[in-house]
Amino acid sequence: MTGRPDKLLDDRERQPWLRKLDRATAAHEASRKRLDELIADARTAGVPLTAIADHVPYSREWARRIADQIDAQREQASGADQ
């Protein structure tokens, strides 16, 4: 459980923390996007979803949903290019 601060930080004191949070969030989003794409690529290459699920923090069903979503996005993007 996180303790409550005795006082809230003013805007100047808060800014370094908010910048750290922004950087961490951007890195997390980029890593998540890369992982999602790798899940779809692995399935396309023939890796079974059960094996993928053993190596990612998702269940087999979530890995399937993620791969389906990435495949649909790629199909939509390639259709828009033509």
N, CA, C and O atoms as CSV, one atom per row, in Angstrom:
chain,resi,resn,atom,element,x,y,z
A,1,MET,N,N,0.841,-1.175,0.000
A,1,MET,CA,C,0.000,0.000,0.000
A,1,MET,C,C,0.892,1.246,0.000
A,1,MET,O,O,1.891,1.306,0.717
A,2,THR,N,N,0.533,2.198,-0.779
A,2,THR,CA,C,1.314,3.422,-0.902
A,2,THR,C,C,0.877,4.414,0.167
A,2,THR,O,O,-0.316,4.616,0.393
A,3,GLY,N,N,1.857,5.028,0.821
A,3,GLY,CA,C,1.535,6.036,1.821
A,3,GLY,C,C,1.070,7.327,1.176
A,3,GLY,O,O,1.366,7.601,0.013
A,4,ARG,N,N,0.358,8.093,1.929
A,4,ARG,CA,C,-0.101,9.392,1.437
A,4,ARG,C,C,0.954,10.438,1.767
A,4,ARG,O,O,1.519,10.428,2.861
A,5,PRO,N,N,1.222,11.335,0.834
A,5,PRO,CA,C,2.220,12.372,1.108
A,5,PRO,C,C,1.695,13.367,2.147
A,5,PRO,O,O,0.489,13.581,2.271
A,6,ASP,N,N,2.618,13.963,2.880
A,6,ASP,CA,C,2.231,14.986,3.857
A,6,ASP,C,C,1.725,16.237,3.159
A,6,ASP,O,O,0.830,16.923,3.652
A,7,LYS,N,N,2.314,16.524,2.001
A,7,LYS,CA,C,1.874,17.692,1.221
A,7,LYS,C,C,1.986,17.348,-0.255
A,7,LYS,O,O,2.784,16.498,-0.650
A,8,LEU,N,N,1.188,18.010,-1.052
A,8,LEU,CA,C,1.269,17.832,-2.498
A,8,LEU,C,C,2.356,18.744,-3.052
A,8,LEU,O,O,2.589,19.840,-2.543
A,9,LEU,N,N,3.013,18.270,-4.100
A,9,LEU,CA,C,4.071,19.059,-4.722
A,9,LEU,C,C,3.473,20.206,-5.514
A,9,LEU,O,O,2.385,20.091,-6.078
A,10,ASP,N,N,4.199,21.314,-5.549
A,10,ASP,CA,C,3.754,22.405,-6.410
A,10,ASP,C,C,4.148,22.070,-7.848
A,10,ASP,O,O,4.822,21.071,-8.097
A,11,ASP,N,N,3.729,22.896,-8.773
A,11,ASP,CA,C,3.926,22.604,-10.194
A,11,ASP,C,C,5.402,22.423,-10.547
A,11,ASP,O,O,5.739,21.511,-11.302
A,12,ARG,N,N,6.274,23.255,-10.029
A,12,ARG,CA,C,7.704,23.172,-10.334
A,12,ARG,C,C,8.297,21.862,-9.807
A,12,ARG,O,O,9.103,21.231,-10.491
A,13,GLU,N,N,7.914,21.460,-8.625
A,13,GLU,CA,C,8.427,20.219,-8.035
A,13,GLU,C,C,7.855,18.974,-8.718
A,13,GLU,O,O,8.484,17.916,-8.733
A,14,ARG,N,N,6.681,19.116,-9.269
A,14,ARG,CA,C,5.991,17.994,-9.908
A,14,ARG,C,C,6.534,17.690,-11.299
A,14,ARG,O,O,6.480,16.541,-11.740
A,15,GLN,N,N,7.054,18.688,-11.996
A,15,GLN,CA,C,7.474,18.539,-13.392
A,15,GLN,C,C,8.500,17.429,-13.630
A,15,GLN,O,O,8.325,16.663,-14.578
A,16,PRO,N,N,9.555,17.299,-12.830
A,16,PRO,CA,C,10.500,16.196,-13.085
A,16,PRO,C,C,9.829,14.821,-13.011
A,16,PRO,O,O,10.140,13.930,-13.801
A,17,TRP,N,N,8.914,14.659,-12.062
A,17,TRP,CA,C,8.207,13.378,-11.947
A,17,TRP,C,C,7.326,13.121,-13.159
A,17,TRP,O,O,7.257,11.999,-13.660
A,18,LEU,N,N,6.657,14.159,-13.626
A,18,LEU,CA,C,5.774,13.998,-14.780
A,18,LEU,C,C,6.569,13.691,-16.045
A,18,LEU,O,O,6.114,12.915,-16.885
A,19,ARG,N,N,7.752,14.291,-16.190
A,19,ARG,CA,C,8.605,13.979,-17.341
A,19,ARG,C,C,9.064,12.523,-17.292
A,19,ARG,O,O,9.079,11.843,-18.318
A,20,LYS,N,N,9.437,12.045,-16.107
A,20,LYS,CA,C,9.826,10.634,-15.961
A,20,LYS,C,C,8.666,9.713,-16.335
A,20,LYS,O,O,8.854,8.712,-17.027
A,21,LEU,N,N,7.474,10.058,-15.872
A,21,LEU,CA,C,6.294,9.252,-16.209
A,21,LEU,C,C,6.031,9.261,-17.711
A,21,LEU,O,O,5.701,8.225,-18.288
A,22,ASP,N,N,6.174,10.417,-18.347
A,22,ASP,CA,C,5.973,10.512,-19.796
A,22,ASP,C,C,6.962,9.635,-20.552
A,22,ASP,O,O,6.581,8.932,-21.488
A,23,ARG,N,N,8.232,9.671,-20.152
A,23,ARG,CA,C,9.249,8.850,-20.818
A,23,ARG,C,C,8.981,7.364,-20.616
A,23,ARG,O,O,9.089,6.576,-21.556
A,24,ALA,N,N,8.635,6.984,-19.404
A,24,ALA,CA,C,8.360,5.572,-19.122
A,24,ALA,C,C,7.126,5.094,-19.882
A,24,ALA,O,O,7.097,3.963,-20.367
A,25,THR,N,N,6.117,5.939,-19.988
A,25,THR,CA,C,4.907,5.581,-20.719
A,25,THR,C,C,5.203,5.400,-22.200
A,25,THR,O,O,4.722,4.449,-22.816
A,26,ALA,N,N,5.981,6.294,-22.772
A,26,ALA,CA,C,6.335,6.178,-24.190
A,26,ALA,C,C,7.130,4.903,-24.448
A,26,ALA,O,O,6.892,4.212,-25.439
A,27,ALA,N,N,8.065,4.590,-23.569
A,27,ALA,CA,C,8.856,3.365,-23.727
A,27,ALA,C,C,7.973,2.131,-23.590
A,27,ALA,O,O,8.141,1.158,-24.326
A,28,HIS,N,N,7.046,2.169,-22.661
A,28,HIS,CA,C,6.131,1.042,-22.461
A,28,HIS,C,C,5.255,0.831,-23.698
A,28,HIS,O,O,5.073,-0.301,-24.148
A,29,GLU,N,N,4.718,1.914,-24.239
A,29,GLU,CA,C,3.865,1.803,-25.427
A,29,GLU,C,C,4.639,1.241,-26.612
A,29,GLU,O,O,4.117,0.412,-27.358
A,30,ALA,N,N,5.877,1.684,-26.790
A,30,ALA,CA,C,6.697,1.180,-27.898
A,30,ALA,C,C,7.007,-0.306,-27.709
A,30,ALA,O,O,6.943,-1.081,-28.663
A,31,SER,N,N,7.337,-0.697,-26.493
A,31,SER,CA,C,7.623,-2.113,-26.219
A,31,SER,C,C,6.386,-2.971,-26.412
A,31,SER,O,O,6.466,-4.070,-26.961
A,32,ARG,N,N,5.254,-2.478,-25.968
A,32,ARG,CA,C,4.004,-3.228,-26.107
A,32,ARG,C,C,3.659,-3.410,-27.590
A,32,ARG,O,O,3.248,-4.494,-28.005
A,33,LYS,N,N,3.825,-2.357,-28.377
A,33,LYS,CA,C,3.538,-2.441,-29.815
A,33,LYS,C,C,4.460,-3.460,-30.478
A,33,LYS,O,O,4.018,-4.255,-31.307
A,34,ARG,N,N,5.729,-3.435,-30.115
A,34,ARG,CA,C,6.700,-4.380,-30.688
A,34,ARG,C,C,6.351,-5.809,-30.289
A,34,ARG,O,O,6.412,-6.711,-31.124
A,35,LEU,N,N,5.987,-6.030,-29.034
A,35,LEU,CA,C,5.610,-7.366,-28.579
A,35,LEU,C,C,4.366,-7.856,-29.314
A,35,LEU,O,O,4.310,-9.011,-29.737
A,36,ASP,N,N,3.377,-6.993,-29.467
A,36,ASP,CA,C,2.159,-7.382,-30.181
A,36,ASP,C,C,2.472,-7.795,-31.616
A,36,ASP,O,O,1.939,-8.791,-32.106
A,37,GLU,N,N,3.333,-7.038,-32.289
A,37,GLU,CA,C,3.705,-7.374,-33.660
A,37,GLU,C,C,4.477,-8.690,-33.723
A,37,GLU,O,O,4.288,-9.477,-34.651
A,38,LEU,N,N,5.340,-8.930,-32.747
A,38,LEU,CA,C,6.087,-10.190,-32.707
A,38,LEU,C,C,5.167,-11.382,-32.464
A,38,LEU,O,O,5.396,-12.460,-33.014
A,39,ILE,N,N,4.140,-11.205,-31.656
A,39,ILE,CA,C,3.163,-12.273,-31.430
A,39,ILE,C,C,2.497,-12.640,-32.746
A,39,ILE,O,O,2.376,-13.819,-33.076
A,40,ALA,N,N,2.062,-11.630,-33.501
A,40,ALA,CA,C,1.422,-11.885,-34.795
A,40,ALA,C,C,2.402,-12.534,-35.768
A,40,ALA,O,O,2.034,-13.467,-36.481
A,41,ASP,N,N,3.631,-12.058,-35.806
A,41,ASP,CA,C,4.635,-12.626,-36.706
A,41,ASP,C,C,4.950,-14.076,-36.357
A,41,ASP,O,O,5.100,-14.915,-37.245
A,42,ALA,N,N,5.049,-14.367,-35.065
A,42,ALA,CA,C,5.337,-15.742,-34.639
A,42,ALA,C,C,4.204,-16.679,-35.039
A,42,ALA,O,O,4.450,-17.791,-35.506
A,43,ARG,N,N,2.965,-16.233,-34.857
A,43,ARG,CA,C,1.835,-17.077,-35.248
A,43,ARG,C,C,1.839,-17.298,-36.753
A,43,ARG,O,O,1.611,-18.417,-37.213
A,44,THR,N,N,2.095,-16.256,-37.520
A,44,THR,CA,C,2.146,-16.372,-38.978
A,44,THR,C,C,3.253,-17.329,-39.407
A,44,THR,O,O,3.101,-18.056,-40.388
A,45,ALA,N,N,4.358,-17.331,-38.679
A,45,ALA,CA,C,5.480,-18.217,-39.002
A,45,ALA,C,C,5.192,-19.667,-38.632
A,45,ALA,O,O,5.926,-20.569,-39.038
A,46,GLY,N,N,4.132,-19.898,-37.866
A,46,GLY,CA,C,3.757,-21.261,-37.521
A,46,GLY,C,C,3.996,-21.670,-36.081
A,46,GLY,O,O,3.837,-22.842,-35.740
A,47,VAL,N,N,4.374,-20.729,-35.230
A,47,VAL,CA,C,4.554,-21.045,-33.811
A,47,VAL,C,C,3.166,-21.206,-33.187
A,47,VAL,O,O,2.327,-20.316,-33.329
A,48,PRO,N,N,2.910,-22.314,-32.504
A,48,PRO,CA,C,1.593,-22.523,-31.889
A,48,PRO,C,C,1.297,-21.472,-30.811
A,48,PRO,O,O,2.201,-21.018,-30.108
A,49,LEU,N,N,0.038,-21.101,-30.695
A,49,LEU,CA,C,-0.356,-20.106,-29.702
A,49,LEU,C,C,-0.020,-20.543,-28.280
A,49,LEU,O,O,0.303,-19.707,-27.436
A,50,THR,N,N,-0.093,-21.842,-28.008
A,50,THR,CA,C,0.259,-22.308,-26.660
A,50,THR,C,C,1.732,-22.051,-26.366
A,50,THR,O,O,2.087,-21.705,-25.239
A,51,ALA,N,N,2.591,-22.216,-27.367
A,51,ALA,CA,C,4.021,-21.937,-27.180
A,51,ALA,C,C,4.257,-20.438,-27.027
A,51,ALA,O,O,5.065,-20.016,-26.200
A,52,ILE,N,N,3.556,-19.637,-27.818
A,52,ILE,CA,C,3.680,-18.178,-27.701
A,52,ILE,C,C,3.269,-17.749,-26.296
A,52,ILE,O,O,3.959,-16.955,-25.656
A,53,ALA,N,N,2.147,-18.275,-25.823
A,53,ALA,CA,C,1.633,-17.900,-24.500
A,53,ALA,C,C,2.599,-18.267,-23.379
A,53,ALA,O,O,2.610,-17.614,-22.335
A,54,ASP,N,N,3.401,-19.293,-23.582
A,54,ASP,CA,C,4.395,-19.674,-22.571
A,54,ASP,C,C,5.523,-18.653,-22.447
A,54,ASP,O,O,6.240,-18.640,-21.446
A,55,HIS,N,N,5.685,-17.797,-23.458
A,55,HIS,CA,C,6.818,-16.867,-23.486
A,55,HIS,C,C,6.417,-15.399,-23.428
A,55,HIS,O,O,7.274,-14.519,-23.508
A,56,VAL,N,N,5.142,-15.130,-23.291
A,56,VAL,CA,C,4.657,-13.754,-23.182
A,56,VAL,C,C,3.740,-13.655,-21.960
A,56,VAL,O,O,3.275,-14.677,-21.455
A,57,PRO,N,N,3.480,-12.449,-21.486
A,57,PRO,CA,C,2.638,-12.320,-20.287
A,57,PRO,C,C,1.135,-12.372,-20.583
A,57,PRO,O,O,0.346,-11.707,-19.912
A,58,TYR,N,N,0.744,-13.160,-21.584
A,58,TYR,CA,C,-0.660,-13.262,-21.975
A,58,TYR,C,C,-1.070,-14.723,-22.062
A,58,TYR,O,O,-0.236,-15.607,-22.258
A,59,SER,N,N,-2.351,-14.959,-21.915
A,59,SER,CA,C,-2.886,-16.303,-22.121
A,59,SER,C,C,-2.908,-16.601,-23.618
A,59,SER,O,O,-2.707,-15.711,-24.444
A,60,ARG,N,N,-3.153,-17.859,-23.953
A,60,ARG,CA,C,-3.251,-18.257,-25.355
A,60,ARG,C,C,-4.355,-17.463,-26.052
A,60,ARG,O,O,-4.188,-17.027,-27.191
A,61,GLU,N,N,-5.481,-17.278,-25.364
A,61,GLU,CA,C,-6.605,-16.541,-25.954
A,61,GLU,C,C,-6.243,-15.074,-26.208
A,61,GLU,O,O,-6.586,-14.526,-27.256
A,62,TRP,N,N,-5.562,-14.444,-25.267
A,62,TRP,CA,C,-5.153,-13.057,-25.473
A,62,TRP,C,C,-4.123,-12.951,-26.591
A,62,TRP,O,O,-4.153,-11.999,-27.371
A,63,ALA,N,N,-3.220,-13.911,-26.677
A,63,ALA,CA,C,-2.240,-13.912,-27.768
A,63,ALA,C,C,-2.957,-14.025,-29.111
A,63,ALA,O,O,-2.581,-13.355,-30.074
A,64,ARG,N,N,-3.986,-14.868,-29.180
A,64,ARG,CA,C,-4.761,-15.005,-30.415
A,64,ARG,C,C,-5.457,-13.691,-30.762
A,64,ARG,O,O,-5.421,-13.253,-31.912
A,65,ARG,N,N,-6.087,-13.065,-29.777
A,65,ARG,CA,C,-6.777,-11.787,-30.021
A,65,ARG,C,C,-5.804,-10.709,-30.502
A,65,ARG,O,O,-6.106,-9.953,-31.426
A,66,ILE,N,N,-4.651,-10.651,-29.870
A,66,ILE,CA,C,-3.640,-9.660,-30.264
A,66,ILE,C,C,-3.182,-9.921,-31.690
A,66,ILE,O,O,-3.094,-8.992,-32.493
A,67,ALA,N,N,-2.889,-11.180,-32.013
A,67,ALA,CA,C,-2.444,-11.521,-33.369
A,67,ALA,C,C,-3.531,-11.193,-34.387
A,67,ALA,O,O,-3.239,-10.661,-35.457
A,68,ASP,N,N,-4.783,-11.508,-34.060
A,68,ASP,CA,C,-5.893,-11.179,-34.962
A,68,ASP,C,C,-5.985,-9.674,-35.191
A,68,ASP,O,O,-6.187,-9.223,-36.318
A,69,GLN,N,N,-5.837,-8.906,-34.126
A,69,GLN,CA,C,-5.932,-7.452,-34.232
A,69,GLN,C,C,-4.799,-6.890,-35.095
A,69,GLN,O,O,-5.039,-6.046,-35.957
A,70,ILE,N,N,-3.583,-7.347,-34.871
A,70,ILE,CA,C,-2.437,-6.868,-35.656
A,70,ILE,C,C,-2.610,-7.260,-37.120
A,70,ILE,O,O,-2.364,-6.449,-38.013
A,71,ASP,N,N,-3.033,-8.502,-37.371
A,71,ASP,CA,C,-3.257,-8.947,-38.751
A,71,ASP,C,C,-4.320,-8.093,-39.437
A,71,ASP,O,O,-4.161,-7.731,-40.603
A,72,ALA,N,N,-5.401,-7.768,-38.730
A,72,ALA,CA,C,-6.460,-6.934,-39.303
A,72,ALA,C,C,-5.944,-5.527,-39.604
A,72,ALA,O,O,-6.269,-4.955,-40.644
A,73,GLN,N,N,-5.147,-4.976,-38.702
A,73,GLN,CA,C,-4.573,-3.649,-38.934
A,73,GLN,C,C,-3.651,-3.654,-40.143
A,73,GLN,O,O,-3.671,-2.723,-40.948
A,74,ARG,N,N,-2.848,-4.695,-40.271
A,74,ARG,CA,C,-1.937,-4.797,-41.412
A,74,ARG,C,C,-2.710,-4.963,-42.710
A,74,ARG,O,O,-2.357,-4.367,-43.728
A,75,GLU,N,N,-3.756,-5.766,-42.677
A,75,GLU,CA,C,-4.571,-5.973,-43.873
A,75,GLU,C,C,-5.248,-4.676,-44.287
A,75,GLU,O,O,-5.310,-4.349,-45.472
A,76,GLN,N,N,-5.753,-3.942,-43.309
A,76,GLN,CA,C,-6.400,-2.666,-43.591
A,76,GLN,C,C,-5.392,-1.667,-44.168
A,76,GLN,O,O,-5.708,-0.933,-45.105
A,77,ALA,N,N,-4.190,-1.642,-43.612
A,77,ALA,CA,C,-3.155,-0.726,-44.099
A,77,ALA,C,C,-2.715,-1.089,-45.510
A,77,ALA,O,O,-2.490,-0.201,-46.332
A,78,SER,N,N,-2.589,-2.382,-45.804
A,78,SER,CA,C,-2.171,-2.782,-47.147
A,78,SER,C,C,-3.291,-2.543,-48.149
A,78,SER,O,O,-3.021,-2.263,-49.317
A,79,GLY,N,N,-4.533,-2.647,-47.718
A,79,GLY,CA,C,-5.664,-2.356,-48.596
A,79,GLY,C,C,-5.766,-0.878,-48.914
A,79,GLY,O,O,-6.185,-0.506,-50.010
A,80,ALA,N,N,-5.389,-0.037,-47.976
A,80,ALA,CA,C,-5.418,1.410,-48.186
A,80,ALA,C,C,-4.305,1.855,-49.120
A,80,ALA,O,O,-4.428,2.876,-49.796
A,81,ASP,N,N,-3.209,1.085,-49.161
A,81,ASP,CA,C,-2.081,1.432,-50.023
A,81,ASP,C,C,-2.381,1.160,-51.491
A,81,ASP,O,O,-1.770,1.767,-52.370
A,82,GLN,N,N,-3.306,0.260,-51.762
A,82,GLN,CA,C,-3.564,-0.140,-53.152
A,82,GLN,C,C,-4.539,0.748,-53.837
A,82,GLN,O,O,-4.853,0.533,-55.008
